[in-house]
């Protein structure tokens, strides 16, 4: 079971990577989802826009795109692309520290791979509650 963090043409100051990997692994286990391989790629708006256009046919900026690559629905093999530009803009917009917003998005991607959706109001509310739970558990932040 591997979790990797890489950057594509951006700099990211992600602290305590070993602790974060352990938390994500624990979160998958608590959600009843096996984790085989998870790649986080931190990138620019432009790079993520290209991915969004090419693979999802969406012509919009977004903070995250998550791909499940495996064939077994009970075992996660995924890639999560996160726009650092969007994370910084959203942190400013929502008046939260960049570190908090970055972790929210990191957890958001993991939660998608655990089966959480965010297409409807009800799904979005459940996703937000889970994100807030993660922020509280991991960063000690009550949102």
C-alpha positions as CSV (number, residue, x, y, z in Angstrom):
1,X,0.0,0.0,0.0
2,X,1.7,3.2,-1.2
3,X,0.8,6.8,-1.0
4,X,3.0,9.3,-2.9
5,X,3.0,13.1,-3.2
6,X,4.6,14.6,-6.3
7,X,4.6,18.1,-7.8
8,X,4.3,19.1,-11.5
9,X,5.8,22.5,-12.1
10,X,4.7,23.9,-8.7
11,X,6.2,24.1,-5.3
12,X,4.2,22.7,-2.3
13,X,5.2,22.9,1.3
14,X,3.5,19.8,2.6
15,X,4.6,19.2,6.2
16,X,4.6,15.9,8.0
17,X,4.1,13.7,4.9
18,X,4.7,10.4,6.9
19,X,2.0,11.4,9.4
20,X,-0.4,12.5,6.6
21,X,0.1,9.2,4.7
22,X,-0.6,7.2,7.9
23,X,-3.8,9.3,8.5
24,X,-5.0,8.7,4.9
25,X,-4.4,5.0,5.2
26,X,-6.3,4.9,8.5
27,X,-9.2,6.9,6.9
28,X,-9.5,4.3,4.1
29,X,-9.5,1.5,6.6
30,X,-12.2,3.1,8.8
31,X,-14.3,3.7,5.6
32,X,-13.9,0.0,4.8
33,X,-12.0,0.6,1.6
34,X,-8.8,-1.2,0.8
35,X,-6.0,1.0,-0.5
36,X,-3.4,-0.4,-2.9
37,X,-1.9,2.7,-4.5
38,X,-2.6,6.4,-4.3
39,X,-0.8,9.2,-6.2
40,X,-1.3,12.8,-5.3
41,X,0.0,15.3,-8.0
42,X,0.1,18.9,-7.1
43,X,0.0,21.1,-10.2
44,X,-1.0,24.5,-11.7
45,X,-4.4,25.7,-12.9
46,X,-3.3,25.3,-16.5
47,X,-2.1,21.7,-16.1
48,X,-5.3,20.7,-14.2
49,X,-7.5,22.5,-16.8
50,X,-5.8,20.4,-19.5
51,X,-6.6,17.2,-17.6
52,X,-10.2,18.4,-17.0
53,X,-10.7,19.1,-20.7
54,X,-9.0,15.9,-22.0
55,X,-10.4,13.3,-19.6
56,X,-13.7,14.8,-18.3
57,X,-14.6,17.2,-21.2
58,X,-15.0,20.0,-18.7
59,X,-13.6,23.4,-19.8
60,X,-13.4,24.9,-16.3
61,X,-10.8,25.5,-13.6
62,X,-11.1,23.2,-10.6
63,X,-9.2,22.6,-7.4
64,X,-9.2,18.8,-7.8
65,X,-9.7,15.9,-10.2
66,X,-9.8,12.4,-8.9
67,X,-9.4,9.2,-10.9
68,X,-10.0,5.7,-9.8
69,X,-7.7,3.5,-11.9
70,X,-8.4,0.1,-10.5
71,X,-10.9,-2.5,-11.6
72,X,-11.9,-3.9,-8.2
73,X,-14.4,-1.6,-6.5
74,X,-13.2,-2.7,-3.1
75,X,-9.6,-1.8,-3.7
76,X,-8.4,1.7,-4.5
77,X,-5.7,2.5,-7.1
78,X,-6.1,6.2,-7.7
79,X,-4.6,9.5,-8.8
80,X,-5.6,12.8,-7.4
81,X,-4.6,16.0,-9.1
82,X,-4.7,19.2,-7.0
83,X,-4.3,22.7,-8.4
84,X,-2.2,24.7,-6.0
85,X,-3.4,27.9,-7.7
86,X,-7.1,27.1,-6.9
87,X,-6.2,26.0,-3.3
88,X,-4.5,29.4,-2.7
89,X,-7.4,31.3,-4.3
90,X,-10.0,29.4,-2.3
91,X,-8.1,29.8,0.9
92,X,-8.2,33.6,0.4
93,X,-11.9,33.5,-0.8
94,X,-13.0,31.5,2.3
95,X,-10.6,33.3,4.7
96,X,-8.8,30.2,5.9
97,X,-5.1,29.3,6.0
98,X,-3.6,27.7,2.8
99,X,-2.5,24.7,4.8
100,X,-6.1,24.1,6.0
101,X,-7.5,24.4,2.5
102,X,-4.8,22.2,1.1
103,X,-5.6,19.5,3.6
104,X,-9.4,19.8,3.0
105,X,-8.8,19.2,-0.7
106,X,-6.4,16.3,0.0
107,X,-9.1,14.7,2.2
108,X,-11.8,15.5,-0.4
109,X,-10.0,13.4,-3.0
110,X,-9.5,10.5,-0.6
111,X,-13.2,10.6,0.4
112,X,-14.2,10.4,-3.3
113,X,-12.1,7.3,-3.6
114,X,-13.9,5.9,-0.5
115,X,-17.2,6.3,-2.3
116,X,-18.4,9.7,-1.3
117,X,-20.0,11.8,-4.0
118,X,-20.8,15.6,-4.2
119,X,-23.2,16.0,-7.1
120,X,-26.4,16.7,-5.1
121,X,-27.0,19.0,-2.1
122,X,-27.3,16.0,0.2
123,X,-24.1,14.4,-1.1
124,X,-22.3,17.7,-0.9
125,X,-23.4,18.2,2.7
126,X,-22.2,14.6,3.6
127,X,-18.9,15.2,1.9
128,X,-18.4,18.5,3.7
129,X,-19.2,16.9,7.0
130,X,-16.6,14.2,6.3
131,X,-14.0,16.8,5.3
132,X,-14.6,18.7,8.5
133,X,-14.3,15.5,10.5
134,X,-10.9,14.9,8.8
135,X,-9.7,18.5,9.5
136,X,-10.7,18.1,13.1
137,X,-9.0,14.8,13.5
138,X,-5.9,15.6,11.6
139,X,-5.3,19.4,12.2
140,X,-7.4,19.8,15.3
141,X,-9.5,22.4,13.5
142,X,-13.2,22.7,14.1
143,X,-14.9,24.2,11.1
